[in-house]
Amino acid sequence: MTGLSHPLAIVPQDELVARAEADPHRPRFHFVSPAGWLNDPNGVSQWNGTYHLFYQYNPEGAFHHRILWGHATSPDLVNWTDKPVALEPSDGPDADGCWSGVLVNDGGTPTLVYSGRLGERELPCVAVGSPDLLSWTKAPENPVISGAPTGVDITAYRDHCVWREGSGWRQLVGSGIRGRGGTAFLYESHDLRSWNYIGPLFIGDAFAGDPAATDWEGTMWECVDLFRAGPGVLGDAAGPLVEGNAGPDVLVFSAWDDGDTRHPLYWTGRYAGDSYSPWQLRRLDYGGRYFYAPQSFADDGGRRVMFGWLQEGRTDGAMVEAGWSGVMSLPRVATLDAQGELAFAPVAEIESLRRDHVRIGPREVAGSEVLAGVGGNQLDLELDLDVETGSVFRLGILGSAACPGGAGTEETVIEIRRHAGISGDSFLALDRSRSSLDLSVDSEEKSGPVTLPGGRLRLRVLVDRSAVEIFANGKPLTARVYPTLGGTDVRLSAEGAVRLRQLDAWRMEGIFSGPRPLFP
């Protein structure tokens, strides 16, 4: 995918790592690169029981430049160990960068399919791994597809979804057709080296809706991901589709437009033969670009596990000065809810980081109250509430003063507003207008609809310094905040009738013990 370019500001490796470690905004229980730049998750998978996370990586500095594939492994999706760089540019079609891709199992051989960048073009390439996935050999046939389909005026062409279908392979490459909309071009192969073009799987409409809207489709679809959904679990370890599963086929993509990363969306529909029949377009995460370029896989337990890239909300200069950029989301599990939409929750394994449990409730929420004994900038909060029609519930985090709204205070506020009428009229919002006294950071409100059956709300909030992940009845909202005052207060407030059945709070332990080398 296209990241943010920045004039070279290369500093010594030790200094870069030291800058990153010293930054108070750097998350501690999310995965981050040792320093430098991180963007898209790549090749997410479970191989012989071990989880693998590859990612777009520039160890030279906190800017998008000559991209490598970083690599980390985990036994539990929580504790990560850095591994040697998996791919780096070399003479040939990836001389200017090894861009996003996937890992597939080719008869027991780990195989990467990725976009090699040369000049202003990205073309599909292949690399074959050792049994332990620690060393990789690029295929001499690279690029395995010589270019975009002839006679088609494209906006861009990169990123891959590859799966086994029958006795062969199929591949989607993200793209867009100028004057029409985003698309994914469909190919097939018997060996992952020679690919036959079939056609566009489905073409979106860039002229439908307002380009400023949070569900605009964009002019190009990045990081396409196709899998079949079903109640409770999605997909299987062999590929995106499950025979006999009548659930919808989910087509995830990240809407892009002329270098601008917009937001992740997904279609539900039916993939059959050589085409995709769409049913409904939906937002994947209400945080927009703060959960960008998601990629998913089915683990050995049948869970559909997804990672996304939390972009920064501060200036390019601030990122370079800090020595790092980009956060990997906590892995989240996708399921299908009663409305036929995707619902998400962090993987249960994250709970192993919980410490110092505090429980509050049941009680009514009235007025405004800073919670005694609950606070911090590394938190996991679970709330179970009843919200009456016409009522508003607010949860403040990272507050800097017991008196909210005063001059010079900071607070990030999560709001649930239950409107009169059907439950679907309720909304989740993240108010960042007072998150930071630094006026250069992004403070735009993020919001989206949430269903409250009978007024019941189950809210999960994970705070990791500048990274915030919110799940309201399964609807996710991911964002970044940059407080300057070191506030740790947690505050409850309400307008109308709101009952807190229970609140559970934990401090979250970090997953890295100190500085990490840029090249393990």
TORLOTI-870382 format. One line per field, with one value per residue (C-alpha): x, y, z; residue in three letters; residue number from 0. Coordinates in pm, whole numbers, plus 32768, in hexadecimal, padded with zeros to 4 digits. Last residue first. Layout:
residues N
px: [X,...]
py: [Y,...]
pz: [Z,...]
residuo: [ALA,...]
num: [NUM,...]
***
This chain:
residues 520
px: [86B3,86E1,8653,86C8,85CD,85CF,8525,8444,8340,81DF,815D,806E,7F0A,7E63,7D0D,7BAB,7A5D,791B,77CD,7657,7681,7529,74EA,73B3,73D7,7520,764A,77AD,78C8,7A32,7B81,7CAB,7E0C,7E84,7FED,7FC9,801B,7F0C,7F43,7E16,7DF9,7CC2,7C06,7A8D,7A07,789D,7877,7778,7859,79C8,7AC7,7C3B,7D12,7E83,7F44,7F8B,7EFC,7D8A,7CA6,7B32,7A26,78B6,778F,7654,74EF,73DC,72E5,73CB,74C7,7535,765D,767A,77C4,78B1,7A08,7A38,7B5D,7C7C,7DAC,7EE9,7F77,7EB1,7F7D,7EA2,7E29,7CF2,7C0C,7B64,7B9B,7A2C,79FD,7899,77B7,7658,74F9,7403,7421,7353,721C,717D,71FA,736F,7469,75AD,76ED,7819,798C,7A44,7BB7,7C20,7D13,7D0D,7D9D,7C60,7B5D,7A83,7A94,7ADF,7BA4,7CC4,7DA4,7CB4,7D49,7BEC,7A8B,7962,781D,76B9,7599,7425,7302,7296,7326,748A,74C9,763A,774E,78AA,79FD,7B39,7C9A,7D99,7EF5,7EE2,7E6D,7D3A,7C44,7C6C,7B77,7AA0,7A77,7904,780D,7695,75DD,7640,7565,760B,7676,7794,7910,7A23,7B9C,7CA2,7E12,7EAA,7E37,7F3B,7EAA,7D64,7DFE,7DD1,7C5B,7C8E,7C03,7A95,79ED,7898,7864,7704,75EE,74FF,7518,7693,77A4,78F6,7A49,7B59,7C48,7DC3,7E2F,7E72,7FD0,8058,80FD,821C,836B,8491,83CE,846A,8407,82A2,8288,8302,8203,80F4,801A,7EF4,7FC1,7F3A,7EB6,7EF3,7E02,7E04,7CF0,7CB4,7BA1,7B92,7B9A,7C6B,7D9E,7D8B,7CC3,7D6B,7D2F,7DC6,7D65,7DF7,7D7C,7CF7,7D46,7CE4,7B74,7B3A,79DC,7A6E,79F5,78F4,77E9,7786,7664,7605,771F,772C,7895,7918,79DF,7913,785D,78AF,7775,7739,77A7,7882,7986,7A1C,7B69,7BA9,7C4F,7DBF,7E05,7F01,7E0E,7CE3,7CE5,7BCC,7C50,7BB3,7AF6,7A24,794B,789B,7750,7704,7683,77A8,77A0,7901,79C9,7A72,7BA0,7CA9,7D4A,7D32,7BBC,7ACF,79FA,7985,7862,7749,77E4,78B2,7966,7AB0,7B40,7C4C,7CAC,7DD2,7D90,7C5A,7C81,7BA9,7B05,79D4,7940,78C2,7941,78C0,79A7,799A,781D,7754,7771,7872,7989,78AA,793C,79A1,7988,7A6D,7B17,7B88,7C19,7D8D,7E62,7F85,80C8,8193,809F,80A2,7F50,7EE3,7DAD,7D77,7C68,7C92,7C0A,7B4F,7B31,7A66,79ED,7AA5,7BF7,7BDB,7C61,7D4A,7D7C,7E03,7D30,7DC7,7D4F,7E11,7DDE,7D5D,7C10,7C3B,7D72,7D84,7E36,7DD4,7ECF,7F3F,7F8A,7F09,7EBB,7DCB,7D9E,7D4B,7CFE,7D6D,7E65,7E28,7F28,808D,818A,80EA,81E6,82D9,83AA,83EF,8538,846A,84F0,858E,8526,85BF,8517,83D4,843C,8412,84D9,8412,83BF,8395,829C,8264,8133,817D,8188,81E5,8265,83D5,83F0,830E,82DC,817F,816D,8121,81DB,8200,822A,825D,817D,80B6,80BA,804D,8003,8091,8009,8076,80CF,81FC,8363,8406,84CF,8592,845E,8452,85C8,86FA,86A4,85A9,8582,84B5,84A2,855B,85E2,84F4,8463,83B0,8246,8179,8003,7F93,7FDA,8117,8196,8270,82F4,835F,83B1,8386,8452,83E6,84D3,8421,82F7,8366,83C6,8530,862A,857B,8469,836D,8232,81C4,81E3,812C,814E,8095,8131,8067,810D,80C9,7FC4,7F98,7FB9,807D,807B,8002,8018,80EA,821D,832B,845E,848C,8481,8335,81F8,811A,8017,805C,8145,80CC,81B9,8120,821C,8339,847D,8484,845F,8572,865D,861A,866A,87A1,8824,87E5,889A,87B3,8715,863D,85F1,84DF,838C,8298,815A,80E5,8066,8000]
py: [7C7E,7DAE,7EE6,7E65,7E72,7F63,7EEA,7DE7,7DC0,7D3E,7E49,7DF1,7E74,7F11,7E7B,7EFC,7E4E,7F16,7E76,7EA9,801D,80B5,81DE,82B7,8416,84C6,8400,8418,832A,839B,82EC,83C1,837B,84CC,84EA,8658,8648,855E,84CD,8405,82F7,8242,80FA,80D4,7F71,7EFA,7DBA,7E3D,7F6E,7F14,802C,8025,814C,8175,82A6,8211,80B4,80D2,7FA8,7FED,7EE0,7F44,7E5E,7F29,7EBA,7FB3,7EA0,7E3B,7F59,7F64,8043,8153,8204,830B,83AD,8518,85CF,8623,85E5,866C,87CA,8870,87C7,8801,869D,85C8,86F6,86E2,8569,8509,839C,8349,8217,824E,81CC,81D6,805C,8034,80B0,81F1,82EE,831C,825F,8324,826E,834F,830B,843F,848E,8583,86A4,87D2,892C,89EB,8916,8824,870C,875A,862E,8690,85EE,84F1,83CF,8339,83C1,82D8,837B,82F6,83AE,8372,83A0,8236,8193,8112,7FD0,7F8F,7E87,7F1D,7E7E,7F52,7EE6,7FEE,806F,81E9,81D7,81EA,8132,8140,825D,8298,8401,844A,850F,852E,83E9,8288,8198,807A,7F0F,7F45,7F69,7E63,7EA0,7DA6,7DF0,7D47,7CDB,7C6A,7B09,7BA8,7BDA,7A63,7A99,7B2D,7C8E,7C9B,7CDB,7CC9,7CA8,7CE6,7BEC,7C9C,7B83,7BA6,7AFF,7ACE,7B77,7B44,7C61,7C6A,7DA5,7EAA,7EDD,8037,812E,8225,8231,8314,841A,8533,8487,8458,85C2,863B,8568,8606,8550,8464,832C,81FF,80D3,7FB4,7E8F,7D26,7C24,7AC8,79EA,78D7,776E,76ED,76C0,782D,78BD,79F0,7B65,7CA0,7E05,7F22,8036,8043,81AE,8209,81F0,81E5,8159,8007,7F1F,8008,7F59,7F17,7E26,7D18,7CF8,7BE8,7B7A,7ADF,79C2,7899,78FE,7A01,7A73,7BB6,7C7E,7DA4,7E35,7F87,8007,8180,829A,8275,839C,8362,83AE,8309,81D4,8107,7FE1,7E97,7D77,7C89,7BAC,7A80,7A51,791D,77E0,770A,75C2,75E9,76E8,7807,78DA,77D0,76A4,7713,7747,786B,7915,78AD,7904,78F4,78EB,79CB,7970,7A1D,7B1E,7C20,7D49,7E19,7F50,7FA3,80CB,81F7,820C,8151,826B,81DF,82F1,83FC,8509,8474,849A,837B,82A9,8331,8243,811D,7FC7,7EC0,7D4C,7C24,7CDA,7BE2,7A88,7ACA,7991,7973,78AF,78A7,7846,76E0,768F,77F5,78D2,7A4A,7B3D,7CB7,7D6D,7EB1,801D,810D,817B,829B,81FA,808A,8038,7F32,7E23,7CD9,7BA4,7A4A,78EC,77AA,7650,74F3,756E,76D1,7723,788C,79D2,7B36,7C33,7D9C,7E76,7F2A,809E,818B,80A2,80E9,7F8D,7F25,7E28,7D8F,7E0B,7DA1,7C89,7B98,7AAC,7BCC,7B0C,79C0,7995,7967,7A22,794F,7982,7937,792A,7875,7745,7656,7745,7839,786B,79CA,7A3A,7B84,7C45,7D99,7EFA,8018,817A,8121,7FB5,7F34,7DC2,7D69,7C29,7AB6,79FF,7885,7793,7637,7527,74F1,7663,76FC,786C,79AF,7AFE,7C48,7DB4,7E67,7DF9,7F3F,7FFC,7ED8,7DF9,7DA4,7D5E,7DA8,7D7D,7E0D,7D65,7C3C,7B77,7C5F,7B86,7B2E,7C01,7B40,7B92,7B50,7B74,7AA8,796A,78B7,79EF,7A44,7B88,7BF2,7D39,7D3F,7E56,7FA6,80A3,81E3,8229,82FC,82BF,826B,817C,8044,805B,7F44,7EBA,7D98,7C23,7B87,7A13,793E,77F1,76AE,7614,7757,784F,7978,7AE9,7B0A,7C85,7D8D,7EE3,8002,801C,812D,8156,80AD,7F49,7F22,7F3D,7E28,7EA4,7E76,7F9F,80B2,81D4,831F,8358,8359,82E8,8190,8229,8327,821C,813C,8256,82B6,8152,8136,8276,8379,837E,84AB,8466,8548,84AF,83D2,835A,8202,816A,8000]
pz: [85FA,8515,85BB,870B,8829,894F,8A8E,8B2F,8A1C,8A5B,8B48,8C61,8C56,8D86,8DB3,8DD0,8DF5,8DF1,8E44,8E1E,8DE9,8DC0,8CDD,8CF0,8C67,8C2E,8CA1,8D24,8D75,8D96,8D7A,8DDF,8D5D,8CDE,8C69,8C0E,8A99,8A1C,88BE,8848,873C,86C5,869F,86A3,869D,869B,8766,885D,8885,884C,887C,882C,889C,884A,88CD,8A26,8A09,8A58,8A18,8A36,8A3B,8A49,8A71,8A45,8A85,8A24,89CB,88AF,888D,8720,86CC,85C9,8582,8607,85F6,865E,85C3,86B0,85D4,8673,8633,874B,885A,898C,895A,897E,8999,8844,883C,885D,8800,879A,87A9,872C,8765,8643,861F,875B,86A9,871B,8819,8814,88E9,88F6,8951,8989,89B1,8A2E,8A20,8B2F,8B53,8C36,8BF3,8C43,8CF0,8C30,8D2B,8E9B,8F17,8E36,8D30,8C9D,8BDA,8BB9,8BCB,8BA8,8B44,8B44,8A9F,8ACF,89DE,89FD,8B35,8B41,8C01,8C3A,8C40,8C40,8BFC,8C19,8BBC,8C16,8BCD,8C03,8D6A,8E41,8F1F,9099,90C0,8F90,8F23,8F38,8E67,8E8F,8EC8,8E70,8F37,8FEA,8FC6,8FDD,8FE4,8FBF,8FCF,8F54,8F8B,8E56,8CFC,8BFE,8BE2,8B6D,8A15,89DC,89B2,8858,8847,87DF,8691,85EC,8477,83F9,83B0,849E,859E,85AE,84E1,8587,8564,8668,86B3,86C1,8779,8676,85EE,8634,8547,855C,860F,8656,8718,864A,8507,8583,85F6,84A4,83EB,84BF,85B8,8591,854F,8496,8552,8461,8471,84E8,84C0,854B,84B7,85BD,8549,866C,8590,8529,8409,8377,835C,82C7,8310,8240,8328,8489,84DE,8379,83CF,8548,8514,84B3,839C,8303,8239,80CF,8097,7F9E,7EA3,7D99,7D6A,7C2B,7B95,7C05,7D3F,7E49,7EFC,7FB4,80E3,808C,8171,81BD,8242,823C,8177,811F,8037,7F21,7E08,7EB1,7F8A,8024,80EB,808C,812A,8058,8138,80A5,8155,8225,817F,81F2,8133,80B0,816E,80B5,8111,80FF,81A4,830E,82FF,82CC,83CF,8527,860E,8511,83B6,82DA,819A,8151,8062,80BC,7FE2,8060,7F8F,7EC4,7DD9,7D7E,7ED3,7F55,8024,816F,8258,816B,80DF,7F81,7F95,7F08,7DD2,7CE0,7D48,7CED,7D34,7C38,7C8C,7C56,7B39,7A31,7A03,79DB,79CB,7ABA,7A99,7BDA,7CF3,7C67,7BC9,7B9B,7B9A,7B8E,7C04,7BF9,7D29,7CEE,7D48,7C77,7B22,7A79,7AAC,7AFD,7C56,7CE4,7DE8,7D67,7DAB,7D87,7D45,7D63,7CD9,7D28,7DAE,7E2C,7EF5,7F62,7F19,7F7D,7F00,7F08,7DD8,7C9F,7C8D,7BDA,7AB1,7945,78C2,7764,77E6,793A,7A3A,7A0B,79E7,7ADB,7B82,7BA6,7BF4,7B46,7C03,7D40,7E6F,7F7E,80E7,8239,838C,8331,8404,82DC,81FD,812D,7FBE,7F2D,7E25,7D6C,7CF5,7C59,7CE6,7BFE,7C3B,7C30,7C8E,7DA2,7DE5,7E5B,7F23,7F11,8024,8027,8148,80B3,8141,8004,7FB2,80FC,80C6,8156,80E3,8049,8079,7FE6,7FBB,7F51,7E4E,7DB9,7DBF,7C4A,7C2F,7CFD,7E6B,7F61,80B1,8120,8265,8354,846C,8587,869F,87B0,8804,893D,8903,87D5,88A3,8831,8781,8658,85C7,846A,83BC,8243,81A6,8117,807C,80EB,81C9,82F1,845A,8413,8379,83FE,82F5,8329,8288,8363,839B,84BE,84F2,85F0,864B,864B,851B,845C,84D4,83EE,83A8,8264,8270,8366,82C1,8350,842B,841E,84F7,8647,86D2,8617,86E6,876D,8864,89D8,8A0D,8926,88D2,893D,8A56,8955,89FB,8955,87FB,882E,88B5,8789,8696,8759,8754,85DE,8583,84E1,8387,8338,81CC,814D,819E,80E4,818A,812B,7FE8,8000]
residuo: [PRO,PHE,LEU,PRO,ARG,PRO,GLY,SER,PHE,ILE,GLY,GLU,MET,ARG,TRP,ALA,ASP,LEU,GLN,ARG,LEU,ARG,VAL,ALA,GLY,GLU,ALA,SER,LEU,ARG,VAL,ASP,THR,GLY,GLY,LEU,THR,PRO,TYR,VAL,ARG,ALA,THR,LEU,PRO,LYS,GLY,ASN,ALA,PHE,ILE,GLU,VAL,ALA,SER,ARG,ASP,VAL,LEU,VAL,ARG,LEU,ARG,LEU,ARG,GLY,GLY,PRO,LEU,THR,VAL,PRO,GLY,SER,LYS,GLU,GLU,SER,ASP,VAL,SER,LEU,ASP,LEU,SER,SER,ARG,SER,ARG,ASP,LEU,ALA,LEU,PHE,SER,ASP,GLY,SER,ILE,GLY,ALA,HIS,ARG,ARG,ILE,GLU,ILE,VAL,THR,GLU,GLU,THR,GLY,ALA,GLY,GLY,PRO,CYS,ALA,ALA,SER,GLY,LEU,ILE,GLY,LEU,ARG,PHE,VAL,SER,GLY,THR,GLU,VAL,ASP,LEU,ASP,LEU,GLU,LEU,ASP,LEU,GLN,ASN,GLY,GLY,VAL,GLY,ALA,LEU,VAL,GLU,SER,GLY,ALA,VAL,GLU,ARG,PRO,GLY,ILE,ARG,VAL,HIS,ASP,ARG,ARG,LEU,SER,GLU,ILE,GLU,ALA,VAL,PRO,ALA,PHE,ALA,LEU,GLU,GLY,GLN,ALA,ASP,LEU,THR,ALA,VAL,ARG,PRO,LEU,SER,MET,VAL,GLY,SER,TRP,GLY,ALA,GLU,VAL,MET,ALA,GLY,ASP,THR,ARG,GLY,GLU,GLN,LEU,TRP,GLY,PHE,MET,VAL,ARG,ARG,GLY,GLY,ASP,ASP,ALA,PHE,SER,GLN,PRO,ALA,TYR,PHE,TYR,ARG,GLY,GLY,TYR,ASP,LEU,ARG,ARG,LEU,GLN,TRP,PRO,SER,TYR,SER,ASP,GLY,ALA,TYR,ARG,GLY,THR,TRP,TYR,LEU,PRO,HIS,ARG,THR,ASP,GLY,ASP,ASP,TRP,ALA,SER,PHE,VAL,LEU,VAL,ASP,PRO,GLY,ALA,ASN,GLY,GLU,VAL,LEU,PRO,GLY,ALA,ALA,ASP,GLY,LEU,VAL,GLY,PRO,GLY,ALA,ARG,PHE,LEU,ASP,VAL,CYS,GLU,TRP,MET,THR,GLY,GLU,TRP,ASP,THR,ALA,ALA,PRO,ASP,GLY,ALA,PHE,ALA,ASP,GLY,ILE,PHE,LEU,PRO,GLY,ILE,TYR,ASN,TRP,SER,ARG,LEU,ASP,HIS,SER,GLU,TYR,LEU,PHE,ALA,THR,GLY,GLY,ARG,GLY,ARG,ILE,GLY,SER,GLY,VAL,LEU,GLN,ARG,TRP,GLY,SER,GLY,GLU,ARG,TRP,VAL,CYS,HIS,ASP,ARG,TYR,ALA,THR,ILE,ASP,VAL,GLY,THR,PRO,ALA,GLY,SER,ILE,VAL,PRO,ASN,GLU,PRO,ALA,LYS,THR,TRP,SER,LEU,LEU,ASP,PRO,SER,GLY,VAL,ALA,VAL,CYS,PRO,LEU,GLU,ARG,GLU,GLY,LEU,ARG,GLY,SER,TYR,VAL,LEU,THR,PRO,THR,GLY,GLY,ASP,ASN,VAL,LEU,VAL,GLY,SER,TRP,CYS,GLY,ASP,ALA,ASP,PRO,GLY,ASP,SER,PRO,GLU,LEU,ALA,VAL,PRO,LYS,ASP,THR,TRP,ASN,VAL,LEU,ASP,PRO,SER,THR,ALA,HIS,GLY,TRP,LEU,ILE,ARG,HIS,HIS,PHE,ALA,GLY,GLU,PRO,ASN,TYR,GLN,TYR,PHE,LEU,HIS,TYR,THR,GLY,ASN,TRP,GLN,SER,VAL,GLY,ASN,PRO,ASP,ASN,LEU,TRP,GLY,ALA,PRO,SER,VAL,PHE,HIS,PHE,ARG,PRO,ARG,HIS,PRO,ASP,ALA,GLU,ALA,ARG,ALA,VAL,LEU,GLU,ASP,GLN,PRO,VAL,ILE,ALA,LEU,PRO,HIS,SER,LEU,GLY,THR,MET]
num: [519,518,517,516,515,514,513,512,511,510,509,508,507,506,505,504,503,502,501,500,499,498,497,496,495,494,493,492,491,490,489,488,487,486,485,484,483,482,481,480,479,478,477,476,475,474,473,472,471,470,469,468,467,466,465,464,463,462,461,460,459,458,457,456,455,454,453,452,451,450,449,448,447,446,445,444,443,442,441,440,439,438,437,436,435,434,433,432,431,430,429,428,427,426,425,424,423,422,421,420,419,418,417,416,415,414,413,412,411,410,409,408,407,406,405,404,403,402,401,400,399,398,397,396,395,394,393,392,391,390,389,388,387,386,385,384,383,382,381,380,379,378,377,376,375,374,373,372,371,370,369,368,367,366,365,364,363,362,361,360,359,358,357,356,355,354,353,352,351,350,349,348,347,346,345,344,343,342,341,340,339,338,337,336,335,334,333,332,331,330,329,328,327,326,325,324,323,322,321,320,319,318,317,316,315,314,313,312,311,310,309,308,307,306,305,304,303,302,301,300,299,298,297,296,295,294,293,292,291,290,289,288,287,286,285,284,283,282,281,280,279,278,277,276,275,274,273,272,271,270,269,268,267,266,265,264,263,262,261,260,259,258,257,256,255,254,253,252,251,250,249,248,247,246,245,244,243,242,241,240,239,238,237,236,235,234,233,232,231,230,229,228,227,226,225,224,223,222,221,220,219,218,217,216,215,214,213,212,211,210,209,208,207,206,205,204,203,202,201,200,199,198,197,196,195,194,193,192,191,190,189,188,187,186,185,184,183,182,181,180,179,178,177,176,175,174,173,172,171,170,169,168,167,166,165,164,163,162,161,160,159,158,157,156,155,154,153,152,151,150,149,148,147,146,145,144,143,142,141,140,139,138,137,136,135,134,133,132,131,130,129,128,127,126,125,124,123,122,121,120,119,118,117,116,115,114,113,112,111,110,109,108,107,106,105,104,103,102,101,100,99,98,97,96,95,94,93,92,91,90,89,88,87,86,85,84,83,82,81,80,79,78,77,76,75,74,73,72,71,70,69,68,67,66,65,64,63,62,61,60,59,58,57,56,55,54,53,52,51,50,49,48,47,46,45,44,43,42,41,40,39,38,37,36,35,34,33,32,31,30,29,28,27,26,25,24,23,22,21,20,19,18,17,16,15,14,13,12,11,10,9,8,7,6,5,4,3,2,1,0]
***
